[in-house]
Amino acid sequence: KVVYFYEKALSIYRTQLAPGDSNVTNCMNNVARAYRNWGKTDQAVGLFKQIVTLYKEKQELKLADQEVLWMVQYNLGLNYSRDLEDYKSAIEHYSESLKIVTKVLGEDHVRVSD
């Protein structure tokens, strides 16, 4: 049921907001996480990659965008390391997540050590 409601929310967001709006991408992140928890890793990875693509197309990332993007990169790393056992890809995504979170919060922030 969780996936159904996330997908319904995403559908509403997509009709009301621009594709790269952080509310849309955050909802996409939630749907992808639900897919992963449901065992649908390929769907989760596909959706996470769509979010990364949306952000690559933007000229400038707001703070909210960067927060979603670091979560998405972290979640991609999680999918690659735990579900797909593609450790090279996992390291790439974890590194990108760390780079973004360090830039946004600073090296001494508690989230950087997570």
TILOMI-868130 format. One record per residue (C-alpha): x, y, z negated; residue in three letters. Coordinates in Angstrom, 1 decimal. Layout:
// residues N
<<X, Y, Z>, "ALA">
...
This chain:
// residues 114
<<0.0, 0.0, 0.0>, "LYS">
<<2.9, 2.4, -0.7>, "VAL">
<<4.1, 2.2, 2.9>, "VAL">
<<0.6, 3.0, 4.1>, "TYR">
<<0.2, 6.1, 2.0>, "PHE">
<<3.7, 7.3, 2.8>, "TYR">
<<3.0, 6.8, 6.5>, "GLU">
<<-0.3, 8.6, 6.2>, "LYS">
<<1.4, 11.6, 4.4>, "ALA">
<<4.1, 11.6, 7.1>, "LEU">
<<1.4, 11.8, 9.8>, "SER">
<<-0.2, 14.8, 8.1>, "ILE">
<<3.2, 16.5, 7.7>, "TYR">
<<4.0, 16.0, 11.3>, "ARG">
<<0.8, 17.7, 12.5>, "THR">
<<1.3, 20.7, 10.2>, "GLN">
<<5.1, 21.3, 10.1>, "LEU">
<<8.1, 21.4, 12.5>, "ALA">
<<9.9, 18.0, 13.0>, "PRO">
<<13.0, 19.1, 11.2>, "GLY">
<<11.2, 20.7, 8.2>, "ASP">
<<12.7, 19.3, 5.0>, "SER">
<<9.2, 18.3, 3.8>, "ASN">
<<8.8, 16.1, 6.9>, "VAL">
<<12.3, 14.6, 6.6>, "THR">
<<11.9, 14.0, 2.9>, "ASN">
<<8.7, 12.1, 3.6>, "CYS">
<<10.5, 10.2, 6.3>, "MET">
<<13.2, 9.3, 3.8>, "ASN">
<<10.5, 8.0, 1.4>, "ASN">
<<8.9, 5.9, 4.1>, "VAL">
<<12.3, 4.5, 5.1>, "ALA">
<<13.1, 3.7, 1.4>, "ARG">
<<9.7, 1.9, 1.1>, "ALA">
<<10.5, -0.1, 4.3>, "TYR">
<<13.8, -1.1, 2.7>, "ARG">
<<12.1, -2.2, -0.5>, "ASN">
<<9.6, -4.1, 1.5>, "TRP">
<<12.5, -6.0, 3.3>, "GLY">
<<12.2, -4.2, 6.6>, "LYS">
<<15.8, -3.0, 6.8>, "THR">
<<15.8, -2.4, 10.6>, "ASP">
<<12.8, -0.1, 10.4>, "GLN">
<<14.4, 1.7, 7.4>, "ALA">
<<17.7, 2.2, 9.2>, "VAL">
<<15.9, 3.4, 12.4>, "GLY">
<<14.0, 6.0, 10.4>, "LEU">
<<17.0, 7.2, 8.5>, "PHE">
<<18.9, 7.6, 11.8>, "LYS">
<<16.0, 9.7, 13.2>, "GLN">
<<16.4, 12.0, 10.2>, "ILE">
<<20.1, 12.4, 10.8>, "VAL">
<<19.4, 13.2, 14.5>, "THR">
<<16.9, 15.8, 13.6>, "LEU">
<<19.4, 17.5, 11.3>, "TYR">
<<22.1, 17.4, 13.9>, "LYS">
<<19.9, 19.3, 16.3>, "GLU">
<<19.4, 22.2, 13.8>, "LYS">
<<21.6, 25.2, 14.0>, "GLN">
<<21.8, 25.8, 10.3>, "GLU">
<<20.9, 23.6, 7.4>, "LEU">
<<19.1, 25.1, 4.4>, "LYS">
<<19.8, 23.8, 0.9>, "LEU">
<<16.7, 21.6, 1.0>, "ALA">
<<17.9, 20.2, 4.3>, "ASP">
<<21.3, 19.4, 2.9>, "GLN">
<<19.7, 17.7, -0.2>, "GLU">
<<17.6, 15.4, 2.0>, "VAL">
<<20.5, 14.7, 4.4>, "LEU">
<<22.9, 13.6, 1.6>, "TRP">
<<20.1, 11.3, 0.3>, "MET">
<<19.6, 9.9, 3.8>, "VAL">
<<23.3, 9.3, 4.3>, "GLN">
<<23.5, 7.6, 0.9>, "TYR">
<<20.5, 5.4, 1.7>, "ASN">
<<22.0, 4.5, 5.1>, "LEU">
<<25.2, 3.5, 3.2>, "GLY">
<<23.1, 1.4, 0.9>, "LEU">
<<21.3, -0.4, 3.7>, "ASN">
<<24.6, -1.1, 5.5>, "TYR">
<<26.4, -2.3, 2.4>, "SER">
<<23.7, -4.3, 0.6>, "ARG">
<<21.4, -5.5, 3.4>, "ASP">
<<23.4, -5.7, 6.6>, "LEU">
<<26.9, -6.3, 5.1>, "GLU">
<<28.4, -3.8, 7.6>, "ASP">
<<30.9, -2.3, 5.2>, "TYR">
<<32.6, 0.0, 7.7>, "LYS">
<<29.3, 1.7, 8.5>, "SER">
<<28.4, 1.8, 4.8>, "ALA">
<<31.7, 3.6, 4.0>, "ILE">
<<31.1, 6.1, 6.8>, "GLU">
<<27.6, 7.0, 5.5>, "HIS">
<<28.7, 7.1, 1.8>, "TYR">
<<31.6, 9.4, 2.7>, "SER">
<<29.3, 11.7, 4.6>, "GLU">
<<26.9, 11.8, 1.7>, "SER">
<<29.7, 12.6, -0.7>, "LEU">
<<31.0, 15.3, 1.6>, "LYS">
<<27.6, 17.0, 1.7>, "ILE">
<<26.8, 16.7, -2.0>, "VAL">
<<30.2, 18.0, -2.9>, "THR">
<<29.7, 21.0, -0.6>, "LYS">
<<26.3, 21.7, -2.1>, "VAL">
<<26.9, 21.1, -5.8>, "LEU">
<<30.6, 21.4, -6.2>, "GLY">
<<33.2, 18.8, -7.1>, "GLU">
<<32.5, 18.9, -10.9>, "ASP">
<<28.7, 18.3, -10.7>, "HIS">
<<27.4, 15.1, -12.3>, "VAL">
<<25.7, 14.0, -9.1>, "ARG">
<<29.1, 13.9, -7.3>, "VAL">
<<30.2, 11.2, -9.7>, "SER">
<<27.1, 9.1, -9.0>, "ASP">
